[in-house]
Amino acid sequence: VWSADTTSLSTGQSMLTVLNEITTYPVIKYFLLDEWDANLDKDNRAKIHELLDELSKKAVVVEVRH
C-alpha cells in the first residue's frame, strides 16, 4: 500500500516512515493505532509520539495501549 520501502528498517523506523507518508494524504482524518509503541526503543517511541502530537492537531488520533 505504501510507496516507501521499509524492508531494511527497524520496526520503529518503519512505523515512523509509514506515518510520515500517511501525513502527506490530506484526506485522512482518523488514525487508529493499536499498541503502536510495542517493541519500540525509547528514541523511536519519542519520535513517533511527537509526530502523533502534531497529527492530532489536524486529525483524530485514537491509540489503544495496554
Summary of the structure (lengths in Angstrom):
residues: 66
radius of gyration: 11.6
end to end distance: 27.6
largest distance: 30.8
contacts: 143
relative contact order: 0.22
helix: 39%
strand: 15%
